[in-house]
Amino acid sequence: MGTALATVLTIAIEWTGLGHVFQGVNVSDREDDWENNYRIPDVAVYLQGNPARACVTHWFGGPDLAFEIVSPNDRCREKLPFYASIRTRELMIVDRDPWALELYQLQGDTFVLIGTSDLAQPTLLASAALPMSFRLVPGAKRPRIEVDHADGVQRWFV
């Protein structure tokens, strides 16, 4: 799923020159000794103009949008304070048991849950950082993430 999300975001963001998309990149709150405090979001988007710095081994500062795909026994919600501390603008949590999307936006120094999309309530979650919206929809074998570009033309299913 991370690869498919990164592919869609690469088409919509990187290929259009809006920024860079990474799958499994190191992000930290420090330039040196970063190994002492870092996270690895499943997908991260850094738009042009983002004040974070690209180091050889990691990014020093938060992405505009990070995706965390929940794994069994994962504690991704415990990462919210870290992502807020590095000024990540938005965080999307993709939960698979039960299936749901949660979009958090940075307001001040903390994340606020903007909305949830699940199969019972497939709410469209509009990103404030990217020209895209996301929602959970039924799929043949598992739920899918519908990704809509703000241009009203492009749509992908992950």
N, CA and C atoms as an extended XYZ file, in Angstrom:
474
Properties=species:S:1:pos:R:3:atomname:S:1:resname:S:1:resid:I:1 pbc="F F F"
N         0.816       -1.192        0.000 N   MET     1
C         0.000        0.000        0.000 CA  MET     1
C         0.865        1.263        0.000 C   MET     1
N         1.973        1.236        0.748 N   GLY     2
C         2.863        2.389        0.778 CA  GLY     2
C         3.430        2.707       -0.590 C   GLY     2
N         3.792        1.668       -1.332 N   THR     3
C         4.334        1.865       -2.675 CA  THR     3
C         3.291        2.485       -3.595 C   THR     3
N         2.055        2.013       -3.517 N   ALA     4
C         0.989        2.559       -4.363 CA  ALA     4
C         0.703        4.018       -4.005 C   ALA     4
N         0.654        4.339       -2.714 N   LEU     5
C         0.455        5.732       -2.296 CA  LEU     5
C         1.596        6.610       -2.803 C   LEU     5
N         2.826        6.135       -2.638 N   ALA     6
C         3.979        6.906       -3.095 CA  ALA     6
C         3.938        7.116       -4.608 C   ALA     6
N         3.478        6.119       -5.347 N   THR     7
C         3.382        6.239       -6.801 CA  THR     7
C         2.386        7.318       -7.195 C   THR     7
N         1.204        7.286       -6.599 N   VAL     8
C         0.180        8.296       -6.897 CA  VAL     8
C         0.691        9.693       -6.550 C   VAL     8
N         1.301        9.828       -5.383 N   LEU     9
C         1.808       11.133       -4.962 CA  LEU     9
C         2.972       11.593       -5.835 C   LEU     9
N         3.779       10.666       -6.309 N   THR    10
C         4.868       11.019       -7.219 CA  THR    10
C         4.310       11.597       -8.514 C   THR    10
N         3.271       10.973       -9.049 N   ILE    11
C         2.639       11.475      -10.272 CA  ILE    11
C         2.070       12.873      -10.048 C   ILE    11
N         1.340       13.053       -8.951 N   ALA    12
C         0.631       14.310       -8.707 CA  ALA    12
C         1.527       15.427       -8.173 C   ALA    12
N         2.554       15.076       -7.432 N   ILE    13
C         3.383       16.094       -6.775 CA  ILE    13
C         4.767       16.220       -7.420 C   ILE    13
N         5.480       15.123       -7.497 N   GLU    14
C         6.869       15.198       -7.976 CA  GLU    14
C         6.935       15.476       -9.476 C   GLU    14
N         6.153       14.758      -10.266 N   TRP    15
C         6.207       14.936      -11.717 CA  TRP    15
C         5.719       16.308      -12.155 C   TRP    15
N         4.956       16.987      -11.316 N   THR    16
C         4.468       18.329      -11.652 CA  THR    16
C         5.355       19.420      -11.064 C   THR    16
N         6.426       19.025      -10.378 N   GLY    17
C         7.370       19.998       -9.837 CA  GLY    17
C         6.953       20.643       -8.533 C   GLY    17
N         5.920       20.108       -7.889 N   LEU    18
C         5.450       20.702       -6.633 CA  LEU    18
C         6.315       20.330       -5.433 C   LEU    18
N         7.053       19.231       -5.530 N   GLY    19
C         7.855       18.800       -4.384 CA  GLY    19
C         8.434       17.422       -4.610 C   GLY    19
N         8.770       16.778       -3.490 N   HIS    20
C         9.398       15.457       -3.531 CA  HIS    20
C         8.618       14.477       -2.667 C   HIS    20
N         8.576       13.228       -3.114 N   VAL    21
C         7.856       12.159       -2.418 CA  VAL    21
C         8.863       11.069       -2.072 C   VAL    21
N         8.785       10.596       -0.828 N   PHE    22
C         9.702        9.558       -0.363 CA  PHE    22
C         8.927        8.444        0.311 C   PHE    22
N         9.367        7.246        0.099 N   GLN    23
C         8.812        6.093        0.802 CA  GLN    23
C         9.868        5.600        1.779 C   GLN    23
N         9.524        5.591        3.079 N   GLY    24
C        10.435        5.077        4.093 CA  GLY    24
C        11.655        5.942        4.324 C   GLY    24
N        11.498        7.254        4.412 N   VAL    25
C        12.614        8.174        4.626 CA  VAL    25
C        12.778        8.471        6.122 C   VAL    25
N        14.013        8.698        6.546 N   ASN    26
C        14.288        9.078        7.935 CA  ASN    26
C        13.979       10.559        8.127 C   ASN    26
N        13.207       10.903        9.167 N   VAL    27
C        12.952       12.298        9.526 CA  VAL    27
C        13.340       12.483       10.990 C   VAL    27
N        13.977       13.621       11.280 N   SER    28
C        14.488       13.843       12.630 CA  SER    28
C        14.306       15.294       13.056 C   SER    28
N        14.462       15.501       14.367 N   ASP    29
C        14.402       16.840       14.935 CA  ASP    29
C        15.801       17.419       15.119 C   ASP    29
N        16.807       16.759       14.581 N   ARG    30
C        18.188       17.229       14.735 CA  ARG    30
C        18.992       16.949       13.469 C   ARG    30
N        19.943       17.829       13.255 N   GLU    31
C        20.802       17.680       12.084 CA  GLU    31
C        21.911       16.666       12.350 C   GLU    31
N        22.514       16.743       13.540 N   ASP    32
C        23.558       15.805       13.945 CA  ASP    32
C        22.990       14.843       14.978 C   ASP    32
N        23.587       13.685       15.097 N   ASP    33
C        23.115       12.661       16.046 CA  ASP    33
C        21.639       12.341       15.843 C   ASP    33
N        21.203       12.386       14.603 N   TRP    34
C        19.792       12.177       14.292 CA  TRP    34
C        19.315       10.787       14.676 C   TRP    34
N        20.233        9.814       14.742 N   GLU    35
C        19.848        8.438       15.065 CA  GLU    35
C        19.259        8.316       16.468 C   GLU    35
N        19.455        9.342       17.299 N   ASN    36
C        18.927        9.325       18.664 CA  ASN    36
C        17.460        9.733       18.746 C   ASN    36
N        16.905       10.290       17.669 N   ASN    37
C        15.497       10.686       17.686 CA  ASN    37
C        14.995       10.876       16.252 C   ASN    37
N        14.437        9.827       15.712 N   TYR    38
C        13.922        9.907       14.349 CA  TYR    38
C        12.732        8.960       14.193 C   TYR    38
N        11.981        9.172       13.115 N   ARG    39
C        10.888        8.289       12.740 CA  ARG    39
C        11.020        8.020       11.246 C   ARG    39
N        10.308        6.992       10.802 N   ILE    40
C        10.327        6.638        9.379 CA  ILE    40
C         8.875        6.507        8.907 C   ILE    40
N         8.279        7.605        8.440 N   PRO    41
C         6.913        7.484        7.923 CA  PRO    41
C         6.896        6.579        6.694 C   PRO    41
N         5.767        5.934        6.461 N   ASP    42
C         5.656        5.060        5.291 CA  ASP    42
C         5.807        5.848        3.997 C   ASP    42
N         5.229        7.045        3.964 N   VAL    43
C         5.365        7.950        2.821 CA  VAL    43
C         5.466        9.368        3.380 C   VAL    43
N         6.329       10.175        2.781 N   ALA    44
C         6.477       11.576        3.192 CA  ALA    44
C         6.530       12.457        1.952 C   ALA    44
N         5.852       13.604        2.025 N   VAL    45
C         5.834       14.567        0.931 CA  VAL    45
C         6.422       15.882        1.441 C   VAL    45
N         7.470       16.339        0.776 N   TYR    46
C         8.088       17.632        1.066 CA  TYR    46
C         7.846       18.537       -0.133 C   TYR    46
N         7.031       19.567        0.049 N   LEU    47
C         6.734       20.493       -1.036 CA  LEU    47
C         7.862       21.506       -1.196 C   LEU    47
N         7.933       22.117       -2.391 N   GLN    48
C         8.887       23.204       -2.608 CA  GLN    48
C         8.607       24.286       -1.563 C   GLN    48
N         9.648       24.849       -0.990 N   GLY    49
C         9.481       25.895        0.011 CA  GLY    49
C         9.400       25.392        1.435 C   GLY    49
N         9.321       24.090        1.628 N   ASN    50
C         9.325       23.533        2.980 CA  ASN    50
C        10.673       23.875        3.617 C   ASN    50
N        10.672       24.399        4.862 N   PRO    51
C        11.933       24.809        5.491 CA  PRO    51
C        12.826       23.658        5.963 C   PRO    51
N        12.350       22.424        5.920 N   ALA    52
C        13.174       21.279        6.332 CA  ALA    52
C        14.391       21.174        5.414 C   ALA    52
N        15.457       20.590        5.955 N   ARG    53
C        16.686       20.444        5.181 CA  ARG    53
C        16.952       18.974        4.874 C   ARG    53
N        17.321       18.725        3.636 N   ALA    54
C        17.702       17.375        3.223 CA  ALA    54
C        19.162       17.159        3.583 C   ALA    54
N        19.412       16.227        4.484 N   CYS    55
C        20.774       15.834        4.838 CA  CYS    55
C        21.098       14.563        4.051 C   CYS    55
N        22.306       14.106        4.122 N   VAL    56
C        22.699       12.913        3.369 CA  VAL    56
C        21.907       11.690        3.816 C   VAL    56
N        21.660       11.573        5.115 N   THR    57
C        21.044       10.371        5.683 CA  THR    57
C        19.592       10.540        6.087 C   THR    57
N        19.092       11.776        6.145 N   HIS    58
C        17.764       12.014        6.705 CA  HIS    58
C        17.294       13.426        6.359 C   HIS    58
N        16.049       13.687        6.709 N   TRP    59
C        15.508       15.044        6.626 CA  TRP    59
C        15.499       15.629        8.025 C   TRP    59
N        15.973       16.849        8.145 N   PHE    60
C        15.956       17.596        9.398 CA  PHE    60
C        14.757       18.535        9.327 C   PHE    60
N        13.651       18.112        9.932 N   GLY    61
C        12.400       18.860        9.869 CA  GLY    61
C        11.312       18.026        9.229 C   GLY    61
N        10.089       18.432        9.475 N   GLY    62
C         8.949       17.618        9.075 CA  GLY    62
C         8.479       17.820        7.654 C   GLY    62
N         7.826       16.792        7.118 N   PRO    63
C         7.230       16.893        5.785 CA  PRO    63
C         5.930       17.696        5.825 C   PRO    63
N         5.445       18.026        4.648 N   ASP    64
C         4.144       18.687        4.551 CA  ASP    64
C         3.022       17.699        4.833 C   ASP    64
N         3.205       16.461        4.399 N   LEU    65
C         2.246       15.398        4.685 CA  LEU    65
C         3.011       14.098        4.873 C   LEU    65
N         2.711       13.417        5.972 N   ALA    66
C         3.298       12.102        6.242 CA  ALA    66
C         2.173       11.089        6.348 C   ALA    66
N         2.429        9.888        5.868 N   PHE    67
C         1.494        8.774        5.988 CA  PHE    67
C         2.091        7.733        6.914 C   PHE    67
N         1.303        7.295        7.875 N   GLU    68
C         1.661        6.176        8.747 CA  GLU    68
C         0.629        5.084        8.509 C   GLU    68
N         1.069        3.921        8.046 N   ILE    69
C         0.191        2.774        7.838 CA  ILE    69
C         0.334        1.882        9.059 C   ILE    69
N        -0.760        1.682        9.770 N   VAL    70
C        -0.730        0.956       11.040 CA  VAL    70
C        -0.482       -0.525       10.791 C   VAL    70
N         0.492       -1.064       11.497 N   SER    71
C         0.794       -2.495       11.491 CA  SER    71
C         0.321       -3.088       12.808 C   SER    71
N         0.189       -4.418       12.891 N   PRO    72
C        -0.195       -5.022       14.172 CA  PRO    72
C         0.769       -4.591       15.283 C   PRO    72
N         0.210       -4.260       16.430 N   ASN    73
C         0.965       -3.796       17.600 CA  ASN    73
C         1.721       -2.495       17.351 C   ASN    73
N         1.340       -1.767       16.324 N   ASP    74
C         1.971       -0.491       16.006 CA  ASP    74
C         1.461        0.577       16.967 C   ASP    74
N         2.327        1.503       17.293 N   ARG    75
C         1.946        2.593       18.190 CA  ARG    75
C         2.074        3.927       17.467 C   ARG    75
N         1.545        3.987       16.250 N   CYS    76
C         1.766        5.178       15.437 CA  CYS    76
C         1.135        6.430       16.039 C   CYS    76
N         0.051        6.295       16.776 N   ARG    77
C        -0.561        7.481       17.377 CA  ARG    77
C         0.326        8.085       18.464 C   ARG    77
N         1.218        7.275       19.015 N   GLU    78
C         2.181        7.793       19.989 CA  GLU    78
C         3.249        8.653       19.313 C   GLU    78
N         3.305        8.624       17.986 N   LYS    79
C         4.278        9.421       17.242 CA  LYS    79
C         3.780       10.839       16.972 C   LYS    79
N         2.513       11.113       17.254 N   LEU    80
C         1.951       12.435       16.962 CA  LEU    80
C         2.765       13.571       17.578 C   LEU    80
N         3.152       13.503       18.866 N   PRO    81
C         3.944       14.609       19.430 CA  PRO    81
C         5.279       14.822       18.708 C   PRO    81
N         5.926       13.740       18.300 N   PHE    82
C         7.184       13.882       17.556 CA  PHE    82
C         6.935       14.606       16.239 C   PHE    82
N         5.950       14.144       15.463 N   TYR    83
C         5.670       14.780       14.181 CA  TYR    83
C         5.283       16.245       14.364 C   TYR    83
N         4.566       16.562       15.434 N   ALA    84
C         4.232       17.963       15.719 CA  ALA    84
C         5.494       18.759       16.039 C   ALA    84
N         6.414       18.162       16.784 N   SER    85
C         7.631       18.880       17.188 CA  SER    85
C         8.525       19.228       16.004 C   SER    85
N         8.462       18.455       14.929 N   ILE    86
C         9.275       18.758       13.743 CA  ILE    86
C         8.471       19.530       12.697 C   ILE    86
N         7.284       19.984       13.074 N   ARG    87
C         6.429       20.851       12.262 CA  ARG    87
C         5.890       20.173       11.001 C   ARG    87
N         5.529       18.900       11.123 N   THR    88
C         4.839       18.207       10.039 CA  THR    88
C         3.469       18.858        9.901 C   THR    88
N         3.109       19.317        8.716 N   ARG    89
C         1.845       20.039        8.547 CA  ARG    89
C         0.631       19.132        8.700 C   ARG    89
N         0.709       17.936        8.108 N   GLU    90
C        -0.416       17.000        8.178 CA  GLU    90
C         0.103       15.581        8.340 C   GLU    90
N        -0.707       14.769        9.001 N   LEU    91
C        -0.394       13.352        9.171 CA  LEU    91
C        -1.648       12.552        8.854 C   LEU    91
N        -1.509       11.585        7.948 N   MET    92
C        -2.611       10.681        7.619 CA  MET    92
C        -2.275        9.314        8.194 C   MET    92
N        -3.158        8.817        9.054 N   ILE    93
C        -2.998        7.470        9.593 CA  ILE    93
C        -3.938        6.550        8.829 C   ILE    93
N        -3.375        5.482        8.276 N   VAL    94
C        -4.145        4.473        7.553 CA  VAL    94
C        -4.224        3.253        8.457 C   VAL    94
N        -5.400        3.025        9.014 N   ASP    95
C        -5.608        1.891        9.924 CA  ASP    95
C        -6.270        0.766        9.141 C   ASP    95
N        -5.829       -0.463        9.388 N   ARG    96
C        -6.359       -1.608        8.638 CA  ARG    96
C        -7.136       -2.585        9.504 C   ARG    96
N        -7.329       -2.253       10.782 N   ASP    97
C        -8.094       -3.153       11.655 CA  ASP    97
C        -8.706       -2.379       12.815 C   ASP    97
N        -9.882       -1.808       12.641 N   PRO    98
C       -10.701       -1.783       11.424 CA  PRO    98
C       -10.180       -0.727       10.447 C   PRO    98
N       -10.599       -0.871        9.208 N   TRP    99
C       -10.158        0.040        8.164 CA  TRP    99
C       -10.684        1.447        8.412 C   TRP    99
N        -9.784        2.421        8.388 N   ALA   100
C       -10.160        3.828        8.545 CA  ALA   100
C        -8.979        4.709        8.156 C   ALA   100
N        -9.291        5.915        7.721 N   LEU   101
C        -8.294        6.957        7.493 CA  LEU   101
C        -8.538        8.047        8.520 C   LEU   101
N        -7.473        8.571        9.097 N   GLU   102
C        -7.568        9.696       10.030 CA  GLU   102
C        -6.622       10.780        9.540 C   GLU   102
N        -7.144       11.995        9.347 N   LEU   103
C        -6.314       13.114        8.910 CA  LEU   103
C        -6.140       14.085       10.067 C   LEU   103
N        -4.877       14.313       10.424 N   TYR   104
C        -4.522       15.263       11.476 CA  TYR   104
C        -3.824       16.453       10.837 C   TYR   104
N        -4.140       17.659       11.345 N   GLN   105
C        -3.463       18.861       10.873 CA  GLN   105
C        -2.835       19.572       12.061 C   GLN   105
N        -1.654       20.126       11.827 N   LEU   106
C        -0.936       20.847       12.867 CA  LEU   106
C        -1.602       22.194       13.088 C   LEU   106
N        -2.008       22.433       14.322 N   GLN   107
C        -2.580       23.723       14.706 CA  GLN   107
C        -1.817       24.190       15.932 C   GLN   107
N        -1.005       25.220       15.751 N   GLY   108
C        -0.108       25.641       16.822 CA  GLY   108
C         0.988       24.610       16.969 C   GLY   108
N         1.081       24.039       18.158 N   ASP   109
C         2.117       23.042       18.432 CA  ASP   109
C         1.573       21.629       18.560 C   ASP   109
N         0.319       21.425       18.190 N   THR   110
C        -0.282       20.102       18.381 CA  THR   110
C        -1.118       19.705       17.165 C   THR   110
N        -1.317       18.424       17.014 N   PHE   111
C        -2.164       17.919       15.943 CA  PHE   111
C        -3.616       17.868       16.391 C   PHE   111
N        -4.497       18.206       15.463 N   VAL   112
C        -5.936       18.142       15.678 CA  VAL   112
C        -6.507       17.195       14.629 C   VAL   112
N        -7.364       16.276       15.074 N   LEU   113
C        -8.026       15.363       14.145 CA  LEU   113
C        -9.039       16.158       13.331 C   LEU   113
N        -8.824       16.230       12.032 N   ILE   114
C        -9.699       16.979       11.133 CA  ILE   114
C       -10.874       16.130       10.684 C   ILE   114
N       -10.630       14.843       10.485 N   GLY   115
C       -11.711       13.980       10.046 CA  GLY   115
C       -11.280       12.541        9.932 C   GLY   115
N       -12.292       11.682        9.869 N   THR   116
C       -12.098       10.242        9.726 CA  THR   116
C       -12.948        9.760        8.558 C   THR   116
N       -12.399        8.845        7.787 N   SER   117
C       -13.133        8.228        6.691 CA  SER   117
C       -13.072        6.721        6.877 C   SER   117
N       -14.248        6.085        6.914 N   ASP   118
C       -14.308        4.626        6.997 CA  ASP   118
C       -15.427        4.153        6.078 C   ASP   118
N       -15.661        2.858        6.035 N   LEU   119
C       -16.667        2.347        5.100 CA  LEU   119
C       -18.082        2.761        5.480 C   LEU   119
N       -18.345        2.938        6.768 N   ALA   120
C       -19.670        3.371        7.208 CA  ALA   120
C       -19.904        4.847        6.892 C   ALA   120
N       -18.852        5.643        6.987 N   GLN   121
C       -18.916        7.084        6.700 CA  GLN   121
C       -17.716        7.444        5.820 C   GLN   121
N       -17.819        7.271        4.501 N   PRO   122
C       -16.688        7.534        3.608 CA  PRO   122
C       -16.477        9.032        3.346 C   PRO   122
N       -16.195        9.746        4.412 N   THR   123
C       -16.007       11.190        4.353 CA  THR   123
C       -14.778       11.536        3.516 C   THR   123
N       -14.914       12.545        2.671 N   LEU   124
C       -13.799       13.032        1.875 CA  LEU   124
C       -12.922       13.901        2.770 C   LEU   124
N       -11.644       13.535        2.896 N   LEU   125
C       -10.697       14.261        3.742 CA  LEU   125
C        -9.800       15.107        2.848 C   LEU   125
N       -10.010       16.419        2.871 N   ALA   126
C        -9.255       17.332        2.014 CA  ALA   126
C        -7.970       17.759        2.709 C   ALA   126
N        -6.865       17.560        2.032 N   SER   127
C        -5.577       18.012        2.547 CA  SER   127
C        -5.483       19.521        2.402 C   SER   127
N        -4.987       20.184        3.442 N   ALA   128
C        -4.716       21.616        3.361 CA  ALA   128
C        -3.336       21.860        2.749 C   ALA   128
N        -2.476       20.848        2.781 N   ALA   129
C        -1.107       20.986        2.288 CA  ALA   129
C        -0.980       20.640        0.807 C   ALA   129
N        -1.668       19.604        0.381 N   LEU   130
C        -1.570       19.123       -1.000 CA  LEU   130
C        -2.875       19.387       -1.740 C   LEU   130
N        -2.830       19.472       -3.064 N   PRO   131
C        -4.065       19.649       -3.828 CA  PRO   131
C        -4.776       18.312       -4.034 C   PRO   131
N        -5.083       17.635       -2.909 N   MET   132
C        -5.643       16.291       -2.984 CA  MET   132
C        -6.609       16.042       -1.834 C   MET   132
N        -7.524       15.086       -2.070 N   SER   133
C        -8.456       14.611       -1.047 CA  SER   133
C        -8.397       13.091       -1.025 C   SER   133
N        -8.756       12.533        0.128 N   PHE   134
C        -8.656       11.089        0.345 CA  PHE   134
C        -9.930       10.591        1.009 C   PHE   134
N       -10.339        9.372        0.641 N   ARG   135
C       -11.451        8.735        1.340 CA  ARG   135
C       -11.340        7.227        1.185 C   ARG   135
N       -11.929        6.514        2.148 N   LEU   136
C       -11.949        5.055        2.108 CA  LEU   136
C       -13.205        4.607        1.377 C   LEU   136
N       -13.045        3.689        0.431 N   VAL   137
C       -14.180        3.182       -0.342 CA  VAL   137
C       -14.088        1.660       -0.408 C   VAL   137
N       -15.210        0.981       -0.667 N   PRO   138
C       -15.164       -0.484       -0.779 CA  PRO   138
C       -14.317       -0.917       -1.973 C   PRO   138
N       -13.688       -2.077       -1.832 N   GLY   139
C       -12.913       -2.669       -2.917 CA  GLY   139
C       -13.262       -4.139       -3.038 C   GLY   139
N       -12.790       -4.792       -4.085 N   ALA   140
C       -13.117       -6.200       -4.323 CA  ALA   140
C       -12.573       -7.104       -3.225 C   ALA   140
N       -11.309       -6.910       -2.850 N   LYS   141
C       -10.698       -7.780       -1.840 CA  LYS   141
C       -10.490       -7.094       -0.502 C   LYS   141
N       -10.346       -5.778       -0.527 N   ARG   142
C       -10.158       -4.998        0.687 CA  ARG   142
C       -10.581       -3.569        0.382 C   ARG   142
N       -10.827       -2.773        1.403 N   PRO   143
C       -11.137       -1.366        1.130 CA  PRO   143
C        -9.988       -0.693        0.381 C   PRO   143
N       -10.327        0.345       -0.360 N   ARG   144
C        -9.342        1.091       -1.154 CA  ARG   144
C        -9.349        2.538       -0.694 C   ARG   144
N        -8.256        3.203       -0.941 N   ILE   145
C        -8.174        4.639       -0.687 CA  ILE   145
C        -8.387        5.345       -2.017 C   ILE   145
N        -9.448        6.125       -2.086 N   GLU   146
C        -9.692        6.953       -3.264 CA  GLU   146
C        -8.912        8.247       -3.074 C   GLU   146
N        -8.101        8.588       -4.061 N   VAL   147
C        -7.301        9.808       -4.022 CA  VAL   147
C        -7.767       10.693       -5.169 C   VAL   147
N        -8.295       11.861       -4.840 N   ASP   148
C        -8.802       12.796       -5.845 CA  ASP   148
C        -7.908       14.024       -5.905 C   ASP   148
N        -7.501       14.384       -7.124 N   HIS   149
C        -6.727       15.607       -7.319 CA  HIS   149
C        -7.697       16.784       -7.330 C   HIS   149
N        -7.251       17.926       -6.863 N   ALA   150
C        -8.105       19.116       -6.814 CA  ALA   150
C        -8.472       19.626       -8.204 C   ALA   150
N        -7.782       19.150       -9.246 N   ASP   151
C        -8.126       19.581      -10.599 CA  ASP   151
C        -9.464       19.013      -11.064 C   ASP   151
N       -10.033       18.069      -10.295 N   GLY   152
C       -11.319       17.488      -10.636 CA  GLY   152
C       -11.266       16.468      -11.757 C   GLY   152
N       -10.084       16.190      -12.275 N   VAL   153
C        -9.930       15.263      -13.391 CA  VAL   153
C        -9.260       13.969      -12.953 C   VAL   153
N        -8.176       14.093      -12.213 N   GLN   154
C        -7.387       12.918      -11.851 CA  GLN   154
C        -7.929       12.247      -10.592 C   GLN   154
N        -8.028       10.916      -10.670 N   ARG   155
C        -8.506       10.116       -9.537 CA  ARG   155
C        -7.786        8.773       -9.585 C   ARG   155
N        -7.359        8.330       -8.410 N   TRP   156
C        -6.664        7.050       -8.297 CA  TRP   156
C        -7.285        6.242       -7.162 C   TRP   156
N        -7.126        4.917       -7.229 N   PHE   157
C        -7.577        4.020       -6.164 CA  PHE   157
C        -6.386        3.185       -5.720 C   PHE   157
N        -6.074        3.280       -4.458 N   VAL   158
C        -4.912        2.589       -3.888 CA  VAL   158
C        -5.404        1.427       -3.055 C   VAL   158
